[in-house]
Amino acid sequence: MTLLRVENVEARHGLLQAVRGVTFGVTEGEILALIGANGAGKTTLLRTVAGAHPLSGGLISYDGSYLTGVPAHRRVRRGIAYVPEGRRLFPEFTVEENLLVAGRRARSGRWNLTTVLEAFPALQPLRGRLASRLSGGQQQATAIARALMTNPRLLLIDEVSLGLSPKAVEEVYACMTVLRESGTTVILVEQDLGRALSTAGRVICLLEGRIALDAKTEGLTRDEVVTAYFGFHQARPA
């Protein structure tokens, strides 16, 4: 079943067109990685799907209904959760308080404070610690756990490993196993090509706001990805 459909989507920053006629679908339970150089339009596309950035053209449908005019907070109610770049936790709230705040807007489902802390055992001893005193990896894990508290069907994660130490990256990607096992549909933006290819079942590479590559990761070579990433020539279609 196609959970999300993006049809000829365009998004702007003033006069700058950041996303140009992007079309793709995401099936339920799929993990899709969005890659591309800085300024390729990845974050803008993710924010547009989440309702945090205005749509300039095209259509976005979710679970069979168009999202035109649906504000971000109502998209959360319908099962779309967004983990922004930089985590954006409440710094003077504890880990537990950050989770509980998100739980106030939760849909019904399996995720609550108890089940989230069971799924993220590394957060259990940190539940009383202020978010401002967490490491980068701990903050990212908390941000993902906070998004799960809303019981999403579609989870959007921006810049999963950006600015994290290698150890922190390992800790964060341990969380991705939980998401895969739970059947949550995930779109993640990732700069680390190796991580993107090993975690996602499919990868979309954006180049100057357009799709340069849309392919399953199985059998996809690193050379093909690098070719699309830098735009040496037209890469193969999905």
KOLBALUM-191656 format. One record per residue (C-alpha): residue in three letters; chain; x, y, z. Coordinates in steps of 0.25 Angstrom, whole numbers, padded with zeros to 4 digits. Each point is the difference from the previous one (the first is absolute). Layout:
+------+-------+-------+-------+-------+
! resn ! chain !  east ! north !    up !
+------+-------+-------+-------+-------+
!  ALA !     A !     X !     Y !     Z !
...
+------+-------+-------+-------+-------+
This chain:
+------+-------+-------+-------+-------+
! resn ! chain !  east ! north !    up !
+------+-------+-------+-------+-------+
!  MET !     A !  0000 !  0000 !  0000 !
!  THR !     A !  0005 !  0014 ! -0004 !
!  LEU !     A !  0000 !  0008 !  0013 !
!  LEU !     A !  0006 !  0013 ! -0005 !
!  ARG !     A ! -0001 !  0005 ! -0014 !
!  VAL !     A !  0008 !  0013 ! -0005 !
!  GLU !     A ! -0005 !  0005 ! -0013 !
!  ASN !     A !  0008 !  0010 ! -0008 !
!  VAL !     A !  0003 !  0008 !  0013 !
!  GLU !     A !  0007 !  0013 !  0000 !
!  ALA !     A !  0004 !  0009 !  0012 !
!  ARG !     A !  0007 !  0013 !  0000 !
!  HIS !     A !  0008 !  0009 !  0010 !
!  GLY !     A ! -0004 !  0014 ! -0006 !
!  LEU !     A !  0005 !  0000 ! -0014 !
!  LEU !     A !  0008 ! -0012 !  0001 !
!  GLN !     A ! -0006 ! -0013 ! -0004 !
!  ALA !     A !  0005 ! -0011 !  0009 !
!  VAL !     A ! -0009 ! -0011 ! -0004 !
!  ARG !     A ! -0003 ! -0002 ! -0015 !
!  GLY !     A ! -0011 ! -0009 ! -0005 !
!  VAL !     A !  0003 ! -0012 !  0009 !
!  THR !     A ! -0008 ! -0012 ! -0001 !
!  PHE !     A !  0001 ! -0013 !  0008 !
!  GLY !     A ! -0008 ! -0010 !  0009 !
!  VAL !     A !  0003 ! -0007 !  0013 !
!  THR !     A ! -0006 ! -0013 !  0004 !
!  GLU !     A ! -0005 ! -0003 !  0014 !
!  GLY !     A !  0012 ! -0006 !  0008 !
!  GLU !     A !  0010 !  0005 ! -0010 !
!  ILE !     A !  0013 !  0007 !  0005 !
!  LEU !     A !  0004 !  0010 ! -0011 !
!  ALA !     A !  0013 !  0008 !  0001 !
!  LEU !     A !  0001 !  0014 ! -0006 !
!  ILE !     A !  0014 !  0004 ! -0004 !
!  GLY !     A !  0007 !  0011 ! -0007 !
!  ALA !     A !  0010 !  0011 !  0001 !
!  ASN !     A ! -0003 !  0012 !  0009 !
!  GLY !     A ! -0010 !  0009 ! -0006 !
!  ALA !     A ! -0006 ! -0011 ! -0009 !
!  GLY !     A ! -0014 !  0002 !  0007 !
!  LYS !     A ! -0001 ! -0012 !  0009 !
!  THR !     A ! -0003 !  0007 !  0013 !
!  THR !     A ! -0010 !  0009 ! -0008 !
!  LEU !     A ! -0007 ! -0012 ! -0006 !
!  LEU !     A ! -0001 ! -0007 !  0014 !
!  ARG !     A ! -0005 !  0013 !  0007 !
!  THR !     A ! -0011 !  0002 ! -0012 !
!  VAL !     A ! -0005 ! -0014 !  0003 !
!  ALA !     A ! -0001 !  0002 !  0015 !
!  GLY !     A ! -0007 !  0013 ! -0003 !
!  ALA !     A !  0011 !  0009 !  0006 !
!  HIS !     A !  0003 !  0007 ! -0014 !
!  PRO !     A ! -0010 !  0005 ! -0010 !
!  LEU !     A ! -0003 ! -0008 ! -0012 !
!  SER !     A !  0002 !  0008 ! -0013 !
!  GLY !     A ! -0005 ! -0010 ! -0010 !
!  GLY !     A ! -0005 ! -0014 ! -0002 !
!  LEU !     A ! -0007 ! -0009 !  0010 !
!  ILE !     A !  0003 ! -0009 !  0012 !
!  SER !     A ! -0009 ! -0011 !  0004 !
!  TYR !     A !  0000 ! -0008 !  0013 !
!  ASP !     A ! -0008 ! -0013 !  0003 !
!  GLY !     A ! -0008 !  0003 ! -0013 !
!  SER !     A ! -0004 !  0015 !  0004 !
!  TYR !     A !  0007 !  0012 ! -0005 !
!  LEU !     A !  0007 !  0009 !  0010 !
!  THR !     A ! -0003 !  0013 ! -0007 !
!  GLY !     A ! -0003 !  0010 !  0011 !
!  VAL !     A !  0002 ! -0009 !  0012 !
!  PRO !     A !  0009 !  0007 !  0010 !
!  ALA !     A !  0012 ! -0007 !  0007 !
!  HIS !     A ! -0007 ! -0003 !  0013 !
!  ARG !     A ! -0011 ! -0007 ! -0007 !
!  ARG !     A !  0010 ! -0009 ! -0008 !
!  VAL !     A !  0005 ! -0004 !  0013 !
!  ARG !     A ! -0014 ! -0004 !  0004 !
!  ARG !     A ! -0001 ! -0008 ! -0013 !
!  GLY !     A !  0013 ! -0008 !  0003 !
!  ILE !     A !  0011 !  0009 ! -0006 !
!  ALA !     A !  0012 !  0003 !  0009 !
!  TYR !     A !  0012 !  0008 ! -0003 !
!  VAL !     A !  0014 !  0000 !  0007 !
!  PRO !     A !  0006 !  0013 ! -0004 !
!  GLU !     A !  0015 !  0002 ! -0003 !
!  GLY !     A !  0006 !  0005 !  0013 !
!  ARG !     A ! -0010 ! -0009 !  0009 !
!  ARG !     A ! -0006 !  0013 !  0006 !
!  LEU !     A ! -0003 ! -0006 !  0013 !
!  PHE !     A ! -0005 !  0008 !  0012 !
!  PRO !     A !  0014 !  0003 !  0006 !
!  GLU !     A ! -0005 !  0002 !  0014 !
!  PHE !     A ! -0010 ! -0012 !  0000 !
!  THR !     A !  0005 ! -0013 !  0004 !
!  VAL !     A !  0000 ! -0012 ! -0009 !
!  GLU !     A ! -0013 ! -0005 !  0006 !
!  GLU !     A ! -0007 !  0014 ! -0001 !
!  ASN !     A !  0004 !  0001 ! -0015 !
!  LEU !     A ! -0006 ! -0013 ! -0003 !
!  LEU !     A ! -0013 !  0003 !  0008 !
!  VAL !     A ! -0002 !  0013 ! -0007 !
!  ALA !     A ! -0001 ! -0007 ! -0013 !
!  GLY !     A ! -0009 ! -0011 !  0006 !
!  ARG !     A ! -0011 !  0011 !  0002 !
!  ARG !     A ! -0002 !  0000 ! -0015 !
!  ALA !     A !  0001 ! -0015 ! -0002 !
!  ARG !     A ! -0009 ! -0009 ! -0008 !
!  SER !     A ! -0004 ! -0013 !  0006 !
!  GLY !     A !  0010 ! -0011 ! -0002 !
!  ARG !     A !  0011 ! -0008 !  0006 !
!  TRP !     A !  0009 !  0011 !  0004 !
!  ASN !     A !  0000 !  0007 !  0013 !
!  LEU !     A !  0010 !  0004 !  0011 !
!  THR !     A !  0002 ! -0015 !  0005 !
!  THR !     A !  0001 ! -0006 ! -0014 !
!  VAL !     A !  0009 !  0011 ! -0006 !
!  LEU !     A !  0010 ! -0002 !  0012 !
!  GLU !     A !  0000 ! -0015 ! -0002 !
!  ALA !     A !  0003 !  0002 ! -0014 !
!  PHE !     A !  0011 !  0010 !  0003 !
!  PRO !     A !  0006 ! -0006 !  0012 !
!  ALA !     A !  0012 !  0010 !  0000 !
!  LEU !     A ! -0010 !  0011 !  0003 !
!  GLN !     A ! -0005 ! -0007 !  0012 !
!  PRO !     A !  0011 !  0005 !  0010 !
!  LEU !     A !  0000 !  0014 ! -0007 !
!  ARG !     A ! -0015 !  0002 !  0002 !
!  GLY !     A !  0002 !  0010 !  0011 !
!  ARG !     A !  0012 !  0008 ! -0007 !
!  LEU !     A ! -0002 !  0013 ! -0006 !
!  ALA !     A !  0000 !  0000 ! -0015 !
!  SER !     A !  0011 !  0011 !  0000 !
!  ARG !     A !  0009 ! -0010 !  0007 !
!  LEU !     A ! -0001 ! -0011 ! -0010 !
!  SER !     A !  0010 ! -0004 ! -0010 !
!  GLY !     A ! -0003 !  0002 ! -0015 !
!  GLY !     A ! -0003 ! -0015 ! -0002 !
!  GLN !     A ! -0009 !  0000 !  0013 !
!  GLN !     A ! -0007 !  0012 ! -0005 !
!  GLN !     A ! -0003 ! -0006 ! -0014 !
!  ALA !     A ! -0005 ! -0013 !  0007 !
!  THR !     A ! -0009 !  0009 !  0008 !
!  ALA !     A ! -0005 !  0007 ! -0012 !
!  ILE !     A ! -0003 ! -0013 ! -0007 !
!  ALA !     A ! -0007 ! -0005 !  0013 !
!  ARG !     A ! -0008 !  0012 !  0001 !
!  ALA !     A ! -0005 ! -0001 ! -0014 !
!  LEU !     A ! -0004 ! -0014 !  0003 !
!  MET !     A ! -0008 !  0004 !  0012 !
!  THR !     A ! -0010 !  0006 ! -0010 !
!  ASN !     A ! -0003 ! -0014 ! -0006 !
!  PRO !     A !  0004 !  0004 ! -0015 !
!  ARG !     A ! -0002 ! -0009 ! -0012 !
!  LEU !     A !  0010 !  0009 ! -0008 !
!  LEU !     A !  0012 !  0005 !  0007 !
!  LEU !     A !  0009 !  0011 ! -0006 !
!  ILE !     A !  0014 !  0001 !  0005 !
!  ASP !     A !  0009 !  0011 ! -0005 !
!  GLU !     A !  0015 ! -0001 !  0001 !
!  VAL !     A !  0001 ! -0013 !  0008 !
!  SER !     A !  0015 !  0000 !  0003 !
!  LEU !     A !  0004 !  0015 ! -0003 !
!  GLY !     A !  0010 !  0005 !  0010 !
!  LEU !     A !  0001 ! -0013 !  0008 !
!  SER !     A !  0012 ! -0008 !  0005 !
!  PRO !     A !  0002 ! -0014 ! -0006 !
!  LYS !     A ! -0005 ! -0006 !  0013 !
!  ALA !     A ! -0012 !  0009 !  0001 !
!  VAL !     A ! -0004 ! -0004 ! -0015 !
!  GLU !     A !  0001 ! -0015 !  0004 !
!  GLU !     A ! -0010 !  0003 !  0012 !
!  VAL !     A ! -0009 !  0008 ! -0009 !
!  TYR !     A ! -0001 ! -0011 ! -0011 !
!  ALA !     A ! -0003 ! -0010 !  0011 !
!  CYS !     A ! -0013 !  0007 !  0001 !
!  MET !     A ! -0002 ! -0002 ! -0015 !
!  THR !     A ! -0001 ! -0015 !  0003 !
!  VAL !     A ! -0012 !  0003 !  0010 !
!  LEU !     A ! -0007 !  0008 ! -0011 !
!  ARG !     A !  0002 ! -0011 ! -0011 !
!  GLU !     A ! -0005 ! -0011 !  0010 !
!  SER !     A ! -0012 !  0009 !  0003 !
!  GLY !     A ! -0004 !  0001 ! -0014 !
!  THR !     A !  0000 !  0015 !  0000 !
!  THR !     A !  0002 !  0007 ! -0014 !
!  VAL !     A !  0012 !  0009 !  0001 !
!  ILE !     A !  0006 !  0010 ! -0009 !
!  LEU !     A !  0014 !  0004 !  0004 !
!  VAL !     A !  0009 !  0011 ! -0005 !
!  GLU !     A !  0015 ! -0005 !  0002 !
!  GLN !     A !  0013 !  0005 ! -0005 !
!  ASP !     A !  0007 ! -0013 !  0003 !
!  LEU !     A ! -0001 ! -0008 ! -0013 !
!  GLY !     A !  0004 ! -0013 !  0007 !
!  ARG !     A ! -0010 !  0002 !  0011 !
!  ALA !     A ! -0011 !  0003 ! -0010 !
!  LEU !     A !  0003 ! -0011 ! -0009 !
!  SER !     A !  0001 ! -0010 !  0012 !
!  THR !     A ! -0013 !  0004 !  0007 !
!  ALA !     A ! -0010 !  0004 ! -0011 !
!  GLY !     A ! -0006 ! -0009 ! -0010 !
!  ARG !     A ! -0001 !  0011 ! -0010 !
!  VAL !     A !  0008 !  0013 ! -0002 !
!  ILE !     A ! -0004 !  0013 ! -0007 !
!  CYS !     A !  0011 !  0009 ! -0004 !
!  LEU !     A ! -0004 !  0015 ! -0002 !
!  LEU !     A !  0009 !  0009 ! -0009 !
!  GLU !     A ! -0004 !  0015 ! -0001 !
!  GLY !     A ! -0014 ! -0003 !  0005 !
!  ARG !     A ! -0003 ! -0011 ! -0010 !
!  ILE !     A !  0001 ! -0016 !  0001 !
!  ALA !     A !  0013 ! -0005 ! -0006 !
!  LEU !     A ! -0002 ! -0014 !  0005 !
!  ASP !     A ! -0011 ! -0008 !  0006 !
!  ALA !     A !  0004 ! -0015 !  0002 !
!  LYS !     A !  0000 ! -0012 !  0009 !
!  THR !     A !  0012 ! -0001 !  0008 !
!  GLU !     A !  0002 ! -0014 ! -0003 !
!  GLY !     A !  0009 ! -0002 ! -0011 !
!  LEU !     A !  0003 !  0015 ! -0001 !
!  THR !     A !  0015 !  0004 !  0000 !
!  ARG !     A !  0007 !  0011 !  0007 !
!  ASP !     A !  0005 !  0005 ! -0014 !
!  GLU !     A ! -0015 !  0002 ! -0005 !
!  VAL !     A ! -0003 !  0007 !  0013 !
!  VAL !     A !  0012 !  0010 ! -0001 !
!  THR !     A ! -0003 !  0002 ! -0015 !
!  ALA !     A ! -0014 !  0005 !  0003 !
!  TYR !     A !  0004 !  0007 !  0012 !
!  PHE !     A !  0010 !  0009 ! -0008 !
!  GLY !     A ! -0008 !  0000 ! -0013 !
!  PHE !     A !  0010 ! -0006 ! -0009 !
!  HIS !     A ! -0011 ! -0006 ! -0009 !
!  GLN !     A ! -0014 ! -0004 !  0001 !
!  ALA !     A ! -0001 ! -0012 !  0009 !
!  ARG !     A ! -0008 ! -0012 ! -0002 !
!  PRO !     A ! -0015 !  0001 !  0004 !
!  ALA !     A ! -0007 ! -0009 !  0011 !
+------+-------+-------+-------+-------+
